[in-house]
Amino acid sequence: MSDRNGSDLGNFLSGFLVGGLIGSAVALLMAPQSGEETRAMLKEKGGELKDKTTESLEAAYAHAEAAAGEARSRADELAQMARQRAEELRERGQVVLEEQRSRVENVIEAAKAPPKTKKANSSGKSDSKKS
């Protein structure tokens, strides 16, 4: 889920609240009724604004819960994939380690074995030179 969706919702809520306040102020200034009627209207509009704000906040909360659940689910998937990849790498590492161990053991065994003697060449001289 992108951060843009969260900021869009915040911008919407801010605009909604500011618009409601401006509308209420304009209604007060333009009202041709008495003070008692204006107060009753303000009380009614305040209740409506409160209800709309509550609905918007509940919708935002539900949206946030859904996004959090989706994020948790994705994080669990990624963690599982990471565990699987780590296990594959560990197994591959074990195979390489065993191959290298075998090669080293072969080299050690070859080094322990007595050197093979070279046969004299056809002239009867050995391959080693005397100084």
C-alpha positions as CSV (number, residue, x, y, z in Angstrom):
1,M,0.0,0.0,0.0
2,S,1.5,3.4,-0.9
3,D,1.9,6.4,1.3
4,R,0.0,8.5,-1.2
5,N,-3.3,6.8,-0.2
6,G,-2.8,7.7,3.4
7,S,-2.0,11.4,2.6
8,D,-5.0,11.6,0.3
9,L,-7.2,10.4,3.1
10,G,-5.7,12.9,5.5
11,N,-6.1,15.7,2.9
12,F,-9.7,14.7,2.4
13,L,-10.5,14.7,6.1
14,S,-8.8,18.1,6.6
15,G,-10.7,19.6,3.6
16,F,-13.9,18.1,4.9
17,L,-13.5,19.7,8.4
18,V,-12.3,23.1,7.1
19,G,-15.2,23.1,4.6
20,G,-17.7,22.3,7.3
21,L,-16.3,25.1,9.5
22,I,-16.4,27.6,6.7
23,G,-19.9,26.6,5.7
24,S,-21.1,27.0,9.3
25,A,-19.5,30.5,9.5
26,V,-21.1,31.6,6.3
27,A,-24.5,30.2,7.5
28,L,-24.2,32.3,10.7
29,L,-23.3,35.5,8.8
30,M,-26.1,35.1,6.2
31,A,-28.8,33.8,8.5
32,P,-32.0,36.0,8.5
33,Q,-33.3,34.3,11.7
34,S,-33.2,35.2,15.3
35,G,-30.4,34.2,17.7
36,E,-32.4,31.4,19.2
37,E,-33.1,29.9,15.7
38,T,-29.4,30.4,14.8
39,R,-28.3,28.6,18.0
40,A,-30.7,25.7,17.2
41,M,-29.4,25.5,13.7
42,L,-25.7,25.6,14.9
43,K,-26.5,22.8,17.3
44,E,-28.1,20.7,14.5
45,K,-25.2,21.4,12.1
46,G,-22.7,20.7,14.8
47,G,-24.3,17.3,15.4
48,E,-24.3,16.6,11.6
49,L,-20.7,17.6,11.4
50,K,-19.8,15.4,14.3
51,D,-21.6,12.5,12.8
52,K,-19.9,12.9,9.4
53,T,-16.5,13.3,11.1
54,T,-17.2,10.1,13.1
55,E,-18.2,8.2,9.9
56,S,-15.1,9.5,8.1
57,L,-12.8,8.5,11.0
58,E,-14.4,5.1,11.2
59,A,-13.9,4.6,7.5
60,A,-10.3,5.8,7.8
61,Y,-9.7,3.4,10.8
62,A,-11.2,0.5,8.8
63,H,-9.0,1.4,5.8
64,A,-5.9,1.6,8.1
65,E,-6.8,-1.8,9.7
66,A,-7.1,-3.4,6.2
67,A,-3.8,-1.9,5.1
68,A,-2.1,-3.1,8.3
69,G,-3.5,-6.6,7.8
70,E,-2.3,-6.6,4.2
71,A,1.1,-5.3,5.3
72,R,1.4,-8.0,8.0
73,S,0.4,-10.7,5.5
74,R,3.0,-9.5,3.0
75,A,5.6,-9.3,5.7
76,D,4.9,-12.9,6.7
77,E,5.2,-14.0,3.1
78,L,8.5,-12.2,2.7
79,A,9.8,-13.7,6.0
80,Q,8.8,-17.2,4.8
81,M,10.5,-16.6,1.5
82,A,13.6,-15.4,3.2
83,R,13.7,-18.4,5.5
84,Q,13.3,-20.7,2.5
85,R,16.1,-18.9,0.6
86,A,18.4,-19.1,3.7
87,E,17.8,-22.8,4.0
88,E,18.5,-23.3,0.3
89,L,21.8,-21.3,0.6
90,R,22.7,-23.3,3.8
91,E,22.2,-26.6,2.0
92,R,24.1,-25.4,-1.1
93,G,26.9,-24.2,1.3
94,Q,27.0,-27.7,2.9
95,V,27.4,-29.3,-0.5
96,V,30.2,-26.9,-1.5
97,L,31.9,-27.5,1.9
98,E,31.7,-31.3,1.5
99,E,33.1,-31.0,-2.0
100,Q,36.0,-28.9,-0.8
101,R,36.6,-31.2,2.2
102,S,36.8,-34.2,-0.2
103,R,39.2,-32.3,-2.4
104,V,41.5,-31.4,0.5
105,E,41.4,-35.0,1.8
106,N,42.4,-36.2,-1.7
107,V,45.3,-33.8,-1.8
108,I,46.4,-34.8,1.7
109,E,46.2,-38.5,0.8
110,A,48.2,-37.8,-2.4
111,A,50.8,-36.0,-0.4
112,K,51.1,-38.9,2.1
113,A,51.6,-41.5,-0.6
114,P,55.2,-42.3,-1.4
115,P,56.3,-40.6,-4.6
116,K,56.3,-42.8,-7.7
117,T,59.8,-43.5,-9.0
118,K,60.5,-42.6,-12.5
119,K,61.8,-45.2,-14.8
120,A,65.2,-44.8,-16.3
121,N,65.2,-43.5,-19.8
122,S,66.5,-45.7,-22.7
123,S,70.1,-44.6,-22.3
124,G,70.3,-45.9,-18.8
125,K,70.6,-42.5,-17.2
126,S,68.2,-41.3,-14.6
127,D,66.2,-38.1,-14.9
128,S,67.9,-36.4,-12.0
129,K,71.1,-34.4,-12.9
130,K,74.2,-34.6,-10.7
131,S,76.1,-31.5,-10.0
